[in-house]
Amino acid sequence: MASTRPETNEISPEDLALIERVADRVVELHMETPAILALETGRPLSVLAGQTLIFFEPLVTAFLRLSDYRRFAQLVERREVIEALIHAIESKADAAHAERRAAAQARRAERRRRG
């Protein structure tokens, strides 16, 4: 059976959008540390990881639409996609943490102003 995966290492804009959505959901669930750990650990076994995702499809479809999930399972077999996903999760997590810190500082400043 012929592979439908492109031979280049470039990631299509549609695939990048999917990676961004996955990263958004990971950060939204505050799962960035376990996700990055799992991705880094499993990087040498990316093909096996893709097949494992298909096995766990019934559990994970709560996070992604089914068509996106299957596409993601195919994408994760590519090492450059793993790297892009790790980078996206880290960037979004940093932004989320900065936003939470700023909100906490604003709340403290408001309490001091009232106090």
Backbone bond lengths (Angstrom), bond angles and torsions (degrees), N, CA, C in turn:
res aa  C-N    CA-C-N  psi(-1)  N-CA   C-N-CA  omega(-1)  CA-C   N-CA-C  phi
1 M - - - 1.437 - - 1.522 109.01 -
2 A 1.309 118.65 130.17 1.458 123.02 -177.34 1.521 109.97 -77.38
3 S 1.301 115.80 143.38 1.456 121.66 178.26 1.523 109.68 -77.89
4 T 1.328 116.95 139.94 1.456 121.62 177.15 1.520 111.37 -91.32
5 R 1.290 116.57 -0.64 1.457 122.69 -177.37 1.521 109.57 -77.95
6 P 1.351 117.71 135.70 1.454 119.15 177.90 1.520 111.34 -66.77
7 E 1.314 116.06 151.68 1.462 120.88 -178.22 1.526 112.32 -80.45
8 T 1.333 118.35 -15.80 1.461 120.43 179.68 1.515 109.74 -80.48
9 N 1.314 115.46 164.09 1.456 120.72 178.51 1.515 112.11 -90.10
10 E 1.323 117.35 5.09 1.457 120.04 -179.67 1.522 109.92 -77.15
11 I 1.315 114.42 147.19 1.456 121.07 178.24 1.524 106.53 -106.37
12 S 1.320 116.29 127.82 1.467 120.62 -177.02 1.527 110.77 -66.68
13 P 1.323 117.72 156.62 1.467 120.66 177.48 1.532 112.42 -57.59
14 E 1.333 117.44 -37.27 1.469 120.44 178.49 1.524 110.70 -64.89
15 D 1.336 115.78 -40.29 1.458 119.90 178.72 1.527 110.98 -68.97
16 L 1.322 117.20 -37.91 1.471 120.35 176.20 1.524 110.70 -62.77
17 A 1.327 116.68 -39.78 1.465 120.20 177.72 1.532 110.25 -62.66
18 L 1.316 117.18 -40.35 1.463 120.96 176.98 1.524 110.93 -64.08
19 I 1.309 116.93 -43.07 1.469 121.43 177.80 1.521 109.95 -59.64
20 E 1.317 117.04 -42.97 1.472 121.32 178.94 1.524 110.65 -62.79
21 R 1.322 117.66 -41.75 1.470 120.46 178.97 1.529 111.23 -64.52
22 V 1.321 116.41 -40.47 1.463 119.92 177.62 1.527 109.45 -63.66
23 A 1.322 116.96 -45.61 1.467 120.82 179.66 1.532 110.92 -61.76
24 D 1.340 116.99 -41.40 1.467 120.36 177.14 1.522 111.07 -57.90
25 R 1.310 116.19 -45.54 1.464 120.98 -177.82 1.527 111.09 -67.06
26 V 1.321 117.28 -40.37 1.469 120.99 178.25 1.521 110.26 -60.73
27 V 1.327 117.06 -45.74 1.468 121.32 -179.23 1.529 110.26 -69.13
28 E 1.323 116.76 -38.96 1.462 120.98 178.01 1.528 111.08 -58.58
29 L 1.313 116.72 -36.83 1.465 121.99 179.35 1.531 112.96 -86.22
30 H 1.334 117.09 2.74 1.475 122.68 -178.12 1.531 111.25 57.49
31 M 1.323 116.34 38.89 1.466 121.81 -178.50 1.532 111.62 -110.52
32 E 1.336 117.20 21.01 1.459 119.33 -174.63 1.533 112.99 -63.21
33 T 1.321 118.06 -41.12 1.464 119.85 -178.78 1.529 112.06 -65.06
34 P 1.338 118.96 -51.30 1.469 117.14 178.38 1.533 112.46 -65.05
35 A 1.320 117.44 -33.43 1.469 119.54 179.93 1.527 110.65 -65.92
36 I 1.324 117.05 -46.54 1.468 120.54 -179.82 1.527 109.93 -64.72
37 L 1.317 116.52 -42.06 1.467 120.19 177.91 1.527 110.73 -59.44
38 A 1.313 116.71 -46.00 1.468 120.51 -180.00 1.530 110.88 -64.74
39 L 1.333 117.13 -41.36 1.461 120.19 -179.97 1.519 111.48 -66.95
40 E 1.317 117.08 -43.57 1.469 120.42 179.68 1.528 110.92 -65.01
41 T 1.319 116.26 -42.65 1.459 120.61 -178.65 1.519 111.28 -67.47
42 G 1.314 116.27 -39.08 1.451 120.21 -175.63 1.506 115.28 -88.92
43 R 1.327 117.96 -0.54 1.465 120.78 -177.24 1.526 113.39 -52.76
44 P 1.337 119.81 -45.05 1.474 118.54 179.44 1.533 113.20 -65.52
45 L 1.305 116.31 -18.58 1.460 120.92 -177.75 1.527 110.91 -111.60
46 S 1.319 116.92 36.78 1.460 120.33 -172.47 1.527 113.15 -59.90
47 V 1.317 118.41 -35.67 1.467 120.08 178.34 1.525 109.57 -65.26
48 L 1.317 116.30 -44.36 1.462 120.36 177.31 1.533 110.22 -63.42
49 A 1.326 116.62 -37.18 1.464 120.22 178.63 1.525 110.74 -61.47
50 G 1.323 117.13 -42.04 1.454 120.54 177.81 1.514 111.90 -60.49
51 Q 1.323 116.10 -42.30 1.457 120.17 178.71 1.533 111.34 -68.84
52 T 1.328 116.47 -35.25 1.461 120.88 177.41 1.519 110.58 -65.17
53 L 1.327 116.41 -38.41 1.460 119.68 177.41 1.523 111.33 -59.77
54 I 1.298 116.07 -39.38 1.464 119.07 177.95 1.526 109.94 -63.66
55 F 1.327 116.63 -39.04 1.463 120.76 177.77 1.529 110.90 -61.01
56 F 1.347 116.61 -41.82 1.464 121.09 -176.96 1.527 112.96 -89.67
57 E 1.308 117.19 11.79 1.465 121.74 -177.22 1.529 113.58 -49.46
58 P 1.313 120.62 -44.84 1.465 119.18 -178.40 1.535 113.62 -59.60
59 L 1.319 117.91 -32.71 1.464 120.76 -179.59 1.527 112.47 -79.27
60 V 1.302 116.35 -38.24 1.456 120.61 -171.19 1.521 112.90 -85.04
61 T 1.299 118.11 -17.40 1.466 119.21 -177.95 1.525 112.18 -63.45
62 A 1.325 117.49 -11.24 1.460 120.10 173.90 1.527 111.08 -65.75
63 F 1.340 117.56 -24.06 1.451 122.15 -178.52 1.520 113.02 -91.33
64 L 1.323 116.97 -33.24 1.464 122.12 -174.25 1.513 110.42 -130.75
65 R 1.324 115.53 153.85 1.459 118.82 171.41 1.522 108.17 -64.19
66 L 1.316 117.11 151.82 1.461 121.52 -174.76 1.521 112.28 -58.01
67 S 1.319 118.59 -45.11 1.465 119.95 -179.32 1.527 110.88 -63.23
68 D 1.325 116.85 -40.27 1.462 120.45 177.38 1.518 111.25 -66.16
69 Y 1.302 116.58 -37.35 1.460 119.99 -178.72 1.522 110.58 -62.97
70 R 1.302 116.43 -45.95 1.463 119.44 -179.88 1.522 110.51 -64.30
71 R 1.334 116.86 -39.83 1.463 119.64 177.45 1.520 110.19 -63.97
72 F 1.338 116.43 -41.35 1.457 120.83 179.00 1.527 110.72 -63.97
73 A 1.328 117.73 -40.40 1.465 121.04 178.30 1.524 110.81 -60.06
74 Q 1.322 117.70 -36.00 1.461 120.80 176.56 1.529 110.86 -73.30
75 L 1.328 116.45 -39.65 1.466 120.28 -178.82 1.520 112.37 -64.61
76 V 1.319 116.91 -38.75 1.462 120.57 -173.11 1.527 111.57 -66.26
77 E 1.305 117.48 -12.10 1.466 120.37 175.55 1.525 111.82 -73.24
78 R 1.320 116.88 -12.63 1.472 121.45 -179.40 1.529 109.51 -97.95
79 R 1.308 116.44 126.57 1.475 120.77 -176.15 1.528 112.95 -62.73
80 E 1.322 117.29 -34.25 1.468 118.72 179.56 1.527 111.01 -67.46
81 V 1.314 117.43 -27.03 1.464 120.81 176.51 1.524 109.91 -72.44
82 I 1.322 116.70 -40.32 1.474 120.60 176.78 1.528 109.23 -58.03
83 E 1.322 116.20 -46.33 1.472 121.05 179.80 1.525 110.99 -62.05
84 A 1.317 117.18 -43.26 1.466 121.41 179.05 1.526 110.95 -64.18
85 L 1.315 117.50 -39.62 1.460 120.99 179.45 1.529 111.01 -67.16
86 I 1.315 117.05 -43.42 1.470 120.32 177.53 1.526 109.71 -59.45
87 H 1.324 116.48 -46.26 1.468 120.50 179.75 1.532 110.73 -61.59
88 A 1.321 117.43 -43.40 1.469 120.86 -179.66 1.528 110.91 -63.64
89 I 1.326 117.25 -43.34 1.463 120.52 178.85 1.522 110.46 -62.82
90 E 1.331 117.05 -45.50 1.472 120.31 179.98 1.520 111.21 -61.43
91 S 1.330 117.60 -44.50 1.467 121.17 -179.37 1.517 111.13 -63.29
92 K 1.319 116.55 -46.12 1.461 120.39 -179.06 1.526 111.63 -68.31
93 A 1.323 117.40 -36.19 1.462 120.82 177.46 1.523 110.54 -65.77
94 D 1.330 117.36 -42.80 1.465 120.67 177.48 1.524 110.81 -60.40
95 A 1.328 116.81 -43.87 1.463 120.66 179.41 1.527 110.93 -64.67
96 A 1.332 117.17 -41.61 1.462 120.90 179.65 1.524 111.02 -65.25
97 H 1.329 117.07 -41.17 1.467 120.12 179.21 1.531 110.47 -65.73
98 A 1.321 117.38 -41.60 1.469 120.64 178.06 1.525 110.15 -62.60
99 E 1.318 116.91 -40.45 1.466 121.05 179.56 1.528 110.64 -64.76
100 R 1.339 116.81 -42.31 1.463 120.24 178.37 1.525 111.70 -65.49
101 R 1.350 116.74 -40.05 1.468 119.97 177.48 1.521 110.83 -63.10
102 A 1.314 116.96 -43.32 1.463 120.91 179.86 1.529 110.56 -63.52
103 A 1.322 117.26 -41.22 1.462 120.57 178.63 1.524 110.72 -64.84
104 A 1.332 117.24 -40.30 1.464 120.68 178.94 1.524 110.80 -65.75
105 Q 1.322 117.13 -40.79 1.462 120.41 177.67 1.525 110.57 -64.37
106 A 1.307 116.93 -39.44 1.465 120.77 178.86 1.531 110.49 -64.44
107 R 1.341 116.42 -40.60 1.467 119.58 177.77 1.523 111.00 -64.49
108 R 1.341 117.23 -42.18 1.468 120.36 178.51 1.525 111.06 -63.76
109 A 1.312 116.03 -42.46 1.466 119.80 179.14 1.526 110.78 -63.66
110 E 1.312 117.05 -38.87 1.467 121.02 178.29 1.525 111.00 -65.65
111 R 1.346 116.29 -41.30 1.483 119.18 177.36 1.526 111.48 -63.57
112 R 1.339 116.24 -40.83 1.475 119.62 178.89 1.526 110.47 -64.44
113 R 1.325 114.84 -39.76 1.469 119.49 -179.19 1.518 110.02 -64.36
114 R 1.337 116.86 -39.49 1.466 120.94 179.99 1.528 111.94 -76.47
115 G 1.333 115.48 -32.31 1.457 122.50 -171.32 1.459 115.05 -73.90
